[in-house]
Amino acid sequence: MSKAAELAALISSQTALSDRSMIINGAMQVAQRATSSTSTGYCSLDRFRIQPLNTDQLAYTFAQDDTVPAGEGFSKSAKISITTAEDSVADNEIFRLLHRIEGQNMQRASWGTSSAKPLTLSFFVRSNVTGTYAVEFRMNSGGSNSLSKNYTINSADTWERKTITFPKNTSTNFNNANTEGCELGWYLAAGANYTSGSLASDYGANATNTRAAGQTANITSSSSNTWYITGVQLEVGEQATPFQHRSFGEELALCQRYFQVAQTKVGLAGTTNGSTEVIYIGVPLNVPLRSAPSISGPTSYAARNTSVASSSSNTPTTRMDNANSCILSIDQTGHSGFTDNRSAIIHFSGGDLKMDSEL
């Protein structure tokens, strides 16, 4: 069967086309934290994490951008702009963009069994820095099973679609849980500790010098360099199908499993515990979070019932009393004067309540 016939057969399969992409926010529509950032980690576009490691001069902007490939249905891309270049890339330096997927969402590939299927990654990329780049696929958080592949940007400042197929793994499965199942890493610069080997042919505890083997491109070399990506898709099989576009609302809901912002201009209901001076607060969620989140934003929490007012700047702890609940329980210490089991209204100040449950 020809490749065209194989693709036609795949597109005719409802199973193959039904929510086939395991990437969330692959069209770069959602940026709850900020549309532009100079920080590290999860700082701008949802579900994508930027990682400079051991760099000493590098400065950059990670931003949502309107530059997109023509005629493909995209409205946004992710753009990385170098603002201060590295004089040279040291042996132990890397600069990369990461995306992590829950293990329970990877089970459709049936890895670790005789029915294991390959996975195909596709994406649109653009940069003024041509040359060879590396993408790493790593199984499970801290896992030793990884495999890297190369792709080439052939023409400067031109959108190109890349397709990379990772072979099936019949010996090791992904974690079947809400923890990290796999991590995709696009290397944008890498030192000799990561590039001096040869690409491994199969999954395993591959040497560090194979992780970005073959990479020659280095976007950190000049403050005029840029790198864009959009249309990221990971699917079961050996063929890259057309990108699965979701509505903004669908994509936002998927992203909010990992990060949500609660507007705090309106007070939240709570219950007092006079003996331990704790306020129990119920925060309504748009969708259930992946796990009990870390909290940031507010600097002060003021509570009041009919007769007592109290304020505390202590950072609350969080509880997931029900993994599928749209109510997050927050316990905050440092209050005083309340009687047990009385209702109270809590107002936050200093910023919106940010709840982070990222991988």
C-alpha positions in Angstrom: 0.0 0.0 0.0 1.3 3.4 -0.9 1.9 6.1 1.7 -1.0 8.1 0.2 -3.3 5.1 0.5 -2.1 4.5 4.1 -2.9 8.1 5.0 -6.3 7.9 3.4 -7.2 4.8 5.3 -6.0 6.4 8.5 -8.1 9.5 8.0 -11.2 7.3 7.3 -10.8 5.8 10.7 -12.9 7.5 13.3 -10.8 6.1 16.1 -7.6 7.6 14.6 -9.1 11.0 14.2 -11.0 11.2 17.5 -8.9 13.4 19.8 -5.8 11.8 18.4 -3.2 14.3 19.6 -1.7 13.8 23.0 -0.2 17.4 23.0 -2.2 20.1 24.9 -2.0 23.6 23.5 -0.1 22.5 20.4 -1.5 25.5 18.5 -0.2 27.9 21.2 -3.6 29.5 21.8 -3.5 29.6 25.6 -1.2 31.7 27.7 -2.8 32.1 31.2 0.4 33.1 33.0 1.6 35.8 30.5 1.8 36.3 26.8 5.5 37.2 27.2 8.1 36.3 29.8 11.9 36.4 30.4 11.7 33.7 33.1 12.4 30.0 33.2 10.1 27.0 33.6 6.3 27.4 33.0 6.2 31.1 32.5 4.2 32.0 29.4 2.4 29.6 27.0 0.5 26.8 28.9 2.0 23.3 29.0 5.4 24.4 27.5 8.3 24.8 29.8 11.5 26.7 28.9 14.8 25.4 30.3 18.2 27.1 30.1 20.8 24.9 32.0 24.2 26.2 33.1 24.1 29.2 30.8 25.8 32.3 32.2 25.1 35.2 29.9 21.9 34.1 28.0 18.8 36.3 28.1 15.7 35.7 26.0 12.0 36.3 25.7 9.5 33.4 25.5 6.3 34.8 24.0 3.0 34.1 22.2 3.2 35.5 18.7 1.0 36.1 15.7 3.5 34.8 13.1 2.1 31.6 11.7 2.4 29.3 8.7 0.0 30.5 5.9 -3.1 28.5 5.1 -2.8 26.0 8.0 -5.5 27.5 10.2 -3.3 28.7 13.1 -3.6 32.0 14.8 -0.7 31.8 17.3 2.8 30.4 17.6 5.4 30.3 20.4 8.4 32.6 19.7 11.8 32.4 21.5 13.9 35.6 20.9 17.5 35.9 22.1 18.1 39.3 23.7 21.6 38.6 25.1 23.7 36.0 23.4 26.1 33.4 24.9 29.7 34.1 23.9 30.1 30.4 23.5 28.2 27.2 24.5 30.1 25.5 27.3 30.2 21.7 27.3 27.6 21.4 30.0 25.1 23.9 28.7 21.7 23.3 27.1 18.8 25.5 26.1 15.5 23.7 25.3 11.7 23.8 25.2 9.9 21.0 27.0 6.4 19.5 26.9 5.3 16.8 29.4 2.4 14.4 29.1 0.6 12.4 31.8 1.3 8.7 31.8 -2.4 7.7 31.8 -2.8 9.7 28.6 -0.1 7.6 26.9 -1.7 4.2 27.4 -3.2 4.2 24.0 0.2 3.4 22.5 0.2 0.0 24.4 3.9 0.2 25.1 5.5 -2.5 27.2 3.4 -5.1 25.3 3.6 -7.0 22.1 0.9 -4.7 20.7 3.0 -1.6 21.2 2.7 1.1 18.5 5.1 3.8 17.2 4.4 7.4 18.0 4.7 10.2 15.4 5.6 13.8 16.4 4.8 16.6 13.9 5.2 20.4 14.2 5.8 23.6 12.2 9.0 25.4 12.9 10.8 28.5 11.7 14.1 30.2 12.5 16.7 32.4 11.0 19.2 29.8 12.3 19.4 26.9 9.8 21.0 23.6 10.5 20.4 20.4 12.4 18.5 20.3 15.7 17.6 17.5 18.1 14.4 16.4 19.8 14.5 14.1 22.8 11.7 11.7 23.8 12.1 10.6 27.4 9.8 8.1 29.2 8.6 8.6 32.7 9.8 11.3 35.2 13.5 10.7 35.8 13.3 7.5 33.7 16.3 6.0 31.9 14.4 5.2 28.7 15.1 7.9 26.2 15.7 8.3 22.5 16.6 11.4 20.4 16.1 12.2 16.7 17.3 15.0 14.4 15.5 17.4 12.2 16.8 20.1 9.9 15.7 23.7 9.3 16.6 24.1 5.6 15.6 27.7 4.8 16.0 30.8 7.1 12.8 32.5 8.2 10.6 30.0 6.5 7.9 27.8 8.0 8.7 24.1 7.6 6.7 21.1 8.8 8.7 18.4 10.5 7.7 14.8 11.1 9.6 12.5 13.5 8.5 8.9 14.3 9.6 7.3 17.5 9.7 3.5 17.3 7.5 1.3 19.5 8.8 0.1 22.8 7.6 -3.5 23.7 9.6 -3.8 26.9 8.7 -0.7 29.0 5.4 1.0 29.5 4.5 4.6 30.6 3.4 5.2 34.1 -0.3 4.5 34.2 -1.1 7.4 36.5 -1.5 11.2 36.6 2.3 11.6 36.9 4.7 12.3 34.1 4.6 9.7 31.4 6.9 11.3 28.8 8.8 14.4 28.1 9.5 15.9 24.7 12.5 18.3 24.5 13.4 20.5 21.6 17.1 21.4 21.9 17.9 25.0 20.8 21.5 24.9 21.9 23.7 22.2 23.4 27.3 21.7 24.5 29.6 18.9 23.8 28.5 16.9 26.8 25.2 16.4 24.9 26.3 16.4 21.3 29.6 14.5 21.1 28.1 11.0 20.8 26.0 9.4 18.1 22.2 9.0 18.2 21.1 5.9 19.9 19.2 3.3 17.8 16.8 2.3 20.6 15.4 3.2 24.0 17.5 2.7 27.1 19.8 4.4 29.5 21.5 6.2 26.7 24.7 8.2 27.4 24.3 12.0 28.0 26.4 12.7 24.9 23.7 11.1 22.7 20.8 13.2 23.9 21.4 16.0 21.4 23.8 14.2 19.1 24.0 15.7 15.6 22.8 19.1 16.7 24.8 21.9 15.0 22.3 24.7 15.3 22.7 27.2 18.1 20.1 29.9 18.5 21.9 31.5 21.5 24.8 32.7 19.3 23.3 36.1 18.5 20.8 38.5 20.0 19.1 38.7 16.6 18.1 35.0 16.6 14.6 33.8 16.8 12.9 30.4 16.8 9.1 29.7 16.4 7.0 26.6 16.8 3.3 25.8 16.4 1.1 22.9 15.3 2.7 20.4 17.7 1.0 17.0 17.6 1.9 13.6 19.0 -0.2 10.6 17.8 -0.2 6.9 17.6 1.1 5.4 14.3 3.8 6.0 11.7 1.9 8.7 9.8 1.5 12.4 10.7 -2.1 13.3 10.1 -3.3 16.9 9.6 -3.2 18.9 12.8 -6.1 18.5 15.1 -7.5 22.0 15.7 -9.5 22.4 18.9 -11.6 25.4 19.8 -10.1 27.9 22.3 -12.6 26.8 24.9 -11.6 23.2 24.6 -7.9 24.0 24.7 -8.3 26.3 27.7 -10.2 23.6 29.7 -7.4 21.1 29.0 -4.8 23.5 30.1 -6.7 24.3 33.3 -6.2 20.8 34.6 -2.6 22.0 35.2 -2.9 25.7 36.0 -5.8 27.9 36.9 -6.3 31.5 38.1 -9.1 32.4 40.5 -10.2 36.0 40.4 -10.1 37.2 44.0 -12.2 40.4 43.9 -15.2 38.4 45.0 -15.0 36.8 48.5 -14.9 33.1 49.0 -16.8 31.1 51.6 -15.0 29.4 54.4 -15.4 27.7 57.8 -13.6 28.6 61.0 -11.7 26.4 63.4 -11.3 28.3 66.6 -9.0 25.8 68.4 -6.4 25.6 65.7 -6.9 29.1 64.3 -7.4 27.7 60.8 -9.8 28.9 58.1 -11.0 26.2 55.7 -11.7 27.7 52.3 -13.5 26.1 49.3 -12.2 27.5 45.9 -14.4 26.8 42.9 -12.5 25.3 40.0 -13.3 25.5 36.3 -12.1 21.8 35.9 -10.6 19.4 38.4 -6.9 19.9 38.8 -4.4 17.1 38.1 -3.2 17.1 41.8 -3.1 19.3 44.8 -1.5 22.5 43.5 1.0 24.9 44.8 -0.4 28.4 45.4 0.9 31.8 44.7 -0.4 35.4 44.1 -2.1 36.8 47.2 0.0 38.3 50.0 -2.8 38.6 52.6 -6.0 36.7 53.4 -8.6 38.6 55.3 -11.5 36.6 56.9 -14.6 38.0 58.6 -17.8 36.6 60.1 -20.6 38.4 61.8 -18.6 39.4 64.8 -14.8 38.8 64.2 -12.3 40.0 61.6 -8.9 38.4 61.2 -6.1 38.6 58.7 -3.1 36.3 57.9 -0.2 36.4 55.4 0.6 32.7 55.9 0.8 30.7 52.6 -2.1 28.2 52.7 -1.8 24.5 52.2 -4.0 22.7 49.7 -6.0 19.4 49.8 -7.6 17.4 47.0 -10.4 15.7 49.0 -11.8 14.3 45.8 -9.6 14.0 42.7 -12.6 14.6 40.4 -14.0 17.6 42.4 -14.4 21.1 41.1 -13.8 22.4 44.6 -10.2 22.9 46.0 -9.8 22.8 49.7 -7.4 25.4 51.2 -6.3 25.4 54.8 -4.9 28.7 56.1 -3.3 29.2 59.5 -2.6 32.4 61.4 -6.1 33.6 62.2 -7.4 34.3 65.7 -10.6 35.1 67.6 -13.0 32.7 65.8 -15.3 30.2 67.2 -15.4 26.6 65.8 -17.5 25.8 62.8 -18.7 29.3 61.9 -19.0 30.5 58.4 -16.8 33.3 57.2 -16.0 35.3 54.0 -12.4 35.4 52.9 -10.9 38.1 50.7 -7.5 37.9 49.1 -5.2 40.9 48.4 -1.9 41.3 46.6 -2.8 39.3 43.5 -5.1 36.7 42.0 -5.0 33.2 43.4 -2.8 31.1 41.0 -3.0 27.3 41.3 -0.2 25.3 39.7 -0.5 21.6 39.2 2.0 21.2 36.4 4.1 18.1 35.7 
